[in-house]
């Protein structure tokens, strides 16, 4: 392919002049669907209901026009209760959802914007159809509920199935279809509303014949190909709701590491119930769990596995049965102590002759197994008149024991040990030592000198320190002090780690990677645990976090032509400290100016009066304080903006010889007057999948205007490859921003060089074009897009195949059209390249082609429809080959005519307006085929004698609208 490409590659270019002004246009949007729709209901042309089956693939395309190329974004409303797609957006022309679920139904919006006018928005509602399996539940009338469904009881069979659209239910008893009134002992309740309702079968005063097999059939009437579904239930005199038993202790107390087994058995119920284990609140069972029917086994149980477990039984009769048990995993946690000096005299010091109370607290599971013992200097201590030992109620958690030493003596000084254990063992005991001596003193809390007001900078690490004295040494609790400001301040009162309080055993709070939000007042205070039960001591530390100035813009690019003046502005948003701020402007490393902010200014400007070449580069403005600097950066460049490829007009892909094609590249220039005049464009192109680029320079004459459409024709492209095209503007500054797009051969017309067919279904109209010398244009149209105010009694109601979505071309004869006005539609140009070297050619050697089309001429004011063969010799000649006038009835008819071109040619369809507004003429499905027309031409056509012409395989279609205009 590379060799062929190298031999065939050739650039030929044609630059249009300034006649392409004003192609900038705001966006328009149209949503089309593809994929697996069941039905598309036309609400309005711009908004449709798209029906799809659950599990299929949703594919929607957002077709846009507008220049520059609009940016596309898909969003979705809350159509599904559990699916908002994270409120996310999809920036792509195609929205595709594989295996769509019911929750993904809803309204989808396509939004296109290109900065011109308002964004264009269209929506489509997606309705997801589904049908779940129905479920039959059986209930007895309230007040008559017994364990068994006895004779002469009223029984209700309820059938429910989730669906969209609403489900329809039917009942059968055995093979007998049950309907309302078909059996005096049966009543059938229809649903009153739509989806989610049930259908109830009531069996009054249960009879022997009612003991039977019942079937509920749910149906959505085969919409989207969803078939009916059914459920079965066998009712007999043994039918009963479930009942269960738990074969275990409640609560079940176990030691960590043991394997526990919970057994649940069904003690009643018909049909046999299904058993399952659950935890409250939807909490998952332990991952190690093994379930076998109603037996739940949990190996190596841990403290986290403790809690409630429920066994549930269901057989769709009556209400499910449920029984619960609690697993308690033995354990001791969070041992703490505190000393209360003389609680009766409000004294903070331990004194001889006064009372001292030592408290010890432990959390235990189960709490009733918790037991305490006391030791003094390692020896057991018993309760006495002066040593009073008390315990809290075992039902209170956490458990607490107190040792009251009454009339403290010197001999009472020593080490007291509180020992917590569980009566049945299974977990290690907890021992807590408390020293009581003459050195036991209450805590004092201070902040080191010079550390109560700290100043740090963002990103630093700072230590907040409170010195605590006392014996025993208490835990220090750190928290933030709420500033005035109510609820707003409460939100910032959390610690840097997000907690309300932080414990510290050494009195130091370390904060890393400081941010400005961490500024404020911090409190350190003593905890009653591991210390004295006295009024907490506390101290405050003020932390100030300095941060460098925040400025805008952080970075911006400014494009300027030589000789122009411009101003740069750097704005201060916030800083701490906010005084003594300085600014410094530089161009590269060259200092331009310095200064200091006044209290009234929050920005600084730098003016360039006339830009020269040395003025291009990176300008920086640094605004500084004690904490650092904030920088505004401006890149001043003379680079041209990127070209904007033009997509709205169909880019012609034409064949000019076998295996090659051409492409008409069109673009506008973004902000052409922002910089110096564009001298040329560098055009690069390479085959996709290859690395070699071919480049060519396209010179530009004169100044490009904003909105001017530029054109360059690429030829000799090897098909069917795709190409990457790059376009780079060049000024005297140098290269500007490049733009790339991919072009792909898509064989729009005449793919086999044997026939040409056009049904006007694509917006490119197979490269048909409007004649510029007529009075008005043909209009591409479909019945689905017809304005409700269209003129009645004229024009077609569908395309020639009967489709209201299909397109055709027609002439609109309403005002301001006048009698005799003409609209002309031109086909692409077909080249005749004879291989014969003979200078003379006879008429009999010229091939014949059959030109055929469908026409619709209905209305009392119909004018005329004329067909011309336009040949492109040294002069252009038009020859009439077919003509018809007057009302032909409300139907499509086909016309065929033999044509005999001798040179490059195109067909011209001319519609002539009649005497009134009821004169719309339409055409559809135009074809050109090799050989004579198979059916005799209609009587109303006129055909000239056949001249000579080369064979059909020498016919080559050149689809270039620009070429049509030039040769005409």
HUKA-V684635 format. One record per pair of residues at least 24 apart in sequence whose C-alpha atoms are under 6 Angstrom apart, sorted by the first residue. I is the first residue (numbers start at 1). J is the second residue. Records with the same first field share a line. If there is no record, write none. Layout:
I=J  J
This chain:
8=716
9=716
10=716
11=714
13=712  713
14=712  713
15=711  712
16=710  711
20=708  709
21=707  708
22=707
23=707
24=67  707
25=66  67
26=66  116  117
27=65  66  120
28=64  65  120
29=63  64  120
30=62  63
31=61  62
32=60  61
33=60
34=59
35=59
38=224
47=123  124
48=124
49=125  126
50=125  126
51=126  127  128
52=128
53=128  129  224
54=100  101  128  129  130
55=99  100
56=99  100
57=97  98  99
58=96  97
59=95  96
60=94  95
61=93  94
62=93
65=648
70=112  113  114
71=112  113
72=111  112
73=110  111
74=109  110
75=108  109
76=107  108  109
77=107
79=105  106
80=104  105
102=128
129=164
130=163  164
131=163
132=161  162
134=160  161  231
135=159  160
137=316  317
138=317  318
139=318
147=240
148=240
149=239
151=206
152=205  206
153=205  206
154=203  204  205  206
155=202  203
156=201  202
157=200  201
158=199  200
159=198  199
160=198
162=196
166=194  195
167=219  220
168=218  219
169=217  218
170=216  217
171=215  216
172=214  215
173=213  214
174=213
211=235  236
239=270
240=269  270
241=269  317  318
242=268  269  321
243=267  268  321
250=325
251=326  327
252=327  328
253=328  329
254=329
255=329  330  426
256=301  302
257=300  301
258=300  301
259=298  299  300
260=297  298
261=296  297
262=295  296
263=294  295
264=294
273=313  314  315
274=313  314
275=312  313
276=311  312
277=310  311
278=310
279=309
303=329
330=365
331=364  365  427
332=363  364
333=363
334=362
335=361  362
336=360  361  529
337=529  530
338=529  530  531  532  533
339=532  533
340=532  533
352=408  409
353=407  408
354=407  408
355=405  406  407  408
356=404  405
357=403  404
358=402  403
359=401  402
360=400  401
361=399  400
362=398  399
363=398
367=394
368=394
369=422  423
370=421  422
371=420  421  422
372=419  420
373=419
374=417  418
375=416  417
376=415  416
377=415
413=437
440=471
441=470  471
442=470  532
443=469  470
444=468  469
445=537
452=541  542
453=541  542
454=543
455=544  545
456=545  546
457=545  546  547
458=514  515  547
459=513  514
460=513  514
461=511  512  513
462=510  511
463=509  510
464=508  509
465=507  508
466=507
472=531
473=531
474=530  531
475=505  527
476=503  504  507  525  526
477=502  503  524  525
478=502  523  524
479=522  523
480=521  522  523
481=521  522
516=545
519=543  544  545
546=576  627
547=576  627
548=575  627  628  629
549=574  575  629  630
550=574  630
551=630
553=632
554=632  633
555=633  634
556=634
557=634  635
558=635  636
559=636  637  638
560=638  674  675
561=638  675  676
562=611  612
563=610  611
564=610  611
565=608  609  610
566=608
567=606  607
568=605  606
569=604  605
570=603  604  632
571=602  603
572=602  603
581=624  625
582=623  624
583=622  623
584=621  622
585=620  621
586=619  620
587=618  619
588=618
638=675  733
639=736
640=736
641=670  737
642=737  738  739
643=668  669  670
644=668  669
650=764
654=958  959
655=957  958
656=956  958
659=718  719
660=716  717  718  719
661=716  717
662=714  715  717
663=713  714
664=712  713
665=711  712  713
666=710  711
667=709  710
668=707  708  709
678=730  731
679=730  731
680=730
681=728  729  730
682=727  728
683=726  727
684=725  726
685=724  725
686=723  724
687=723
688=722  723
720=745
755=928  929
756=927  928
757=926  927
758=925  926
759=924  925
760=807  808
761=807
767=828
768=826  827  828
769=825  826
770=825
771=824  825
774=822  823
775=821  822
776=823
777=823
778=810  811
779=809  810
780=808  809
781=807  808
782=806  807
794=858  859  918  920
795=858  920
800=892
808=924
809=922  923
810=921  922
811=920  921
812=920
813=917  919  920
814=917
819=913  914  915
820=912  913
821=912  913
822=911  912
823=910  911
824=909  910
825=908  909
826=907  908
827=906  907
828=959
829=905  906  958
830=904  905  956  957  958
831=904  955  956  957
832=903  904  955
833=954
834=950
842=948
843=947  948
844=948
845=948  949
846=947  948  949  950
847=949  950  951
848=899  900  931  932
849=898  899  929  930  931  932
850=897  898  928  929  932  933
851=896  897  927  928
852=895  896  926  927
853=894  895  925  926
854=893  894  923  924
855=892  893  922  923
856=892  921  922
857=887  888  921
858=887  888  889  890
859=887  918  919
860=918
861=914  915  916  918  919
862=886  887  914  919
863=912  913  914
864=912
865=910  911
866=910
867=908  909
868=907  908
869=907
870=905  906  907
871=904  905
872=904  905
881=942  943
882=941  942
896=937
897=937
900=946  947
902=949
